[in-house]
Amino acid sequence: MNVVLGFGLFIVGAIIGFFANRMLSSSAQETQKLAAKASQSESELAQYKLDVADHLESSAKLLEQMNSTCQTAMSQMAQSTQLLQQATPENIENMPFFSKETQEQLAQTVNLRHKKNLRQNDETVSEPPLDYSGAPSGLFDDKKHSVTNSTSNG
């Protein structure tokens, strides 16, 4: 009877061990899956931090460029303000409206336009265009015309 009792305890122990192994191995697999997800999340977080750092660095560079552009504009405005404040009524009459370069470009443009106008005036048109008919066809007169291509049933 000891043998049967020992054999029965062995079978019961094997069954309990089998189910315990399945339960522990499934929890171990879940633990491995969770660890893999955690490491993936950590790597994604690290990449996100790098992306944010790069974005902030490029934003800082753009802000520095904007700052330097604003400083340049402010200095130009200050210079213009000083020039306008130094202008007296006598100087205003002698002050040109356009800069020297602009006046030169305007003079060249005016000269080119005058040359084109002179060339166009030289050409006198004495004949009508080729698609113009000299003899009127009467198409647009208010006269009634008979239809020549009508079919008659007779």
Beta strands, then each sheet from edge to edge (+ up, - down):
end
